[in-house]
Amino acid sequence: MDAHIKKRIKEIGGGAILFDVPMSQYTTFRVGGNVEAMYRAGNLEELKGMIAFLVDEGIPYLILGAGSNVLVGDGGLDGVAIILGGSFASIEDTNMGGPCVLAGAGLSLQKLVDFCTQKGLAGVEFLVGVPGTVGGAVAMNAGSGDQEIQGVVKEITVLTGGGIVERRDRLSLAFRYRGLDLNSGEIILNATLNLRFDKPGSIRKRVISNIKWRKERFPLDMPCAGSIFKNPESDYAGRLIDAVGLKGRTIGGAMISPKHANFIVNTGRASVSDIVALMDLAMVNVREIFNIQLIPEIKVVGKG
Ligand SMILES: Cc1cc2nc3c(=O)[nH]c(=O)nc-3n(C[C@H](O)[C@H](O)[C@H](O)COP(=O)(O)OP(=O)(O)OC[C@H]3O[C@@H](n4cnc5c(N)ncnc54)[C@H](O)[C@@H]3O)c2cc1C
């Protein structure tokens, strides 16, 4: 990124722009090289201005939620990482045609669950403990147990790469296991979720029970990005990695969690190449022994 582009980005983004930012500070794995620029968008008009400039100049951008499903290469990331703050992190209880909330893409899932619990709106308890944002959860079709966010999405609003704001109802959205088909450059701005009324006390009980279930099962005390691989059909990636004897295996500072084999944890000084080497080891072993190809669930972006 040359000095002229940096100057223009700074003019458009104002105080919300930082340059040469370590992605380790913005991802739950706590690893990754620097991104050329980081922009925290506060509202739609500002975001539109920035996207128009980046698209015109051919500068790549990555929308970042809480960075809980992203692994950025040690060599860093070209272009601009965009975080949705300000008005994108709001939530309101709309109750349009039934119990509904309109949640901004930048809102944390924790705040979504807290808000719904207080208001007596049930349906998102399964998302408690998933450390992402509403936008990231919709983009990834986040789920737990037998529930996925697609089950409560009524509609979403997106900003296209061409600067158009579009509302898309559930029927027009192509969700899949841990993903949603979006066109290149599209940004989820908010989601309307269909919920149901229940007593706050009953909702809270389910939230607490889900937190307990997650604590027992997952290594939540170490930096990681959740499940590394998608579960293959009719099986579990964790079971397969455990069965090939890789639980607890370390490479450098990365370790296949002894608690759950589909989690790779950063024991403190992991590099991205340590994590990628462990992923490769798991994929090779599972393929050789079970003839099953594991597919990463996490998004690996950036260089080297
Ligand atoms: C400890 C731990 C436990 C986890 N448990 C679960 C679990 O139970 N179930 C589960 O499904 N996942 C789980 N995850 C993974 C992760 O939290 C989810 O995938 C989450 O939905 C990602 O949200 P995020 O905001 O962090 O997205 P990010 O990781 O920041 O981004 C993920 C992808 O979504 C895209 N994206 C983000 N926001 C937008 C937007 N507004 N518009 C368009 N694209 C966007 C990004 O570009 C990227 O491609 C876990 C992760 C951790 C660390």
The ligand as an ORCA input file, in Angstrom:
! r2SCAN-3c Opt
* xyz 0 1
  C     -13.567    -21.403     21.850
  C     -14.356    -21.409     20.561
  C     -15.529    -22.131     20.472
  C     -16.272    -22.138     19.282
  N     -17.427    -22.847     19.237
  C     -18.159    -22.850     18.101
  C     -19.400    -23.575     18.022
  O     -19.850    -24.189     18.982
  N     -20.088    -23.549     16.863
  C     -19.641    -22.859     15.774
  O     -20.315    -22.876     14.731
  N     -18.471    -22.175     15.810
  C     -17.734    -22.149     16.934
  N     -16.549    -21.454     16.985
  C     -16.072    -20.759     15.778
  C     -16.522    -19.293     15.660
  O     -16.742    -18.722     16.938
  C     -17.775    -19.150     14.811
  O     -17.570    -19.602     13.493
  C     -18.268    -17.694     14.759
  O     -19.527    -17.667     14.174
  C     -17.330    -16.790     13.959
  O     -17.724    -15.465     14.195
  P     -16.698    -14.254     14.125
  O     -17.481    -13.007     14.334
  O     -15.560    -14.460     15.056
  O     -16.213    -14.363     12.617
  P     -14.717    -14.273     12.089
  O     -13.938    -15.411     12.634
  O     -14.178    -12.908     12.320
  O     -14.977    -14.477     10.529
  C     -15.348    -15.753     10.045
  C     -15.709    -15.616      8.558
  O     -16.905    -14.856      8.452
  C     -16.696    -13.697      7.644
  N     -17.484    -12.605      8.209
  C     -17.463    -12.159      9.484
  N     -18.339    -11.140      9.629
  C     -18.898    -10.948      8.408
  C     -19.869    -10.019      7.906
  N     -20.433     -9.089      8.681
  N     -20.196    -10.106      6.603
  C     -19.634    -11.039      5.786
  N     -18.721    -11.934      6.202
  C     -18.359    -11.882      7.502
  C     -15.207    -13.437      7.716
  O     -14.745    -12.695      6.581
  C     -14.657    -14.849      7.745
  O     -14.622    -15.400      6.448
  C     -15.802    -21.420     18.160
  C     -14.613    -20.678     18.255
  C     -13.900    -20.667     19.442
  C     -12.630    -19.848     19.529
*
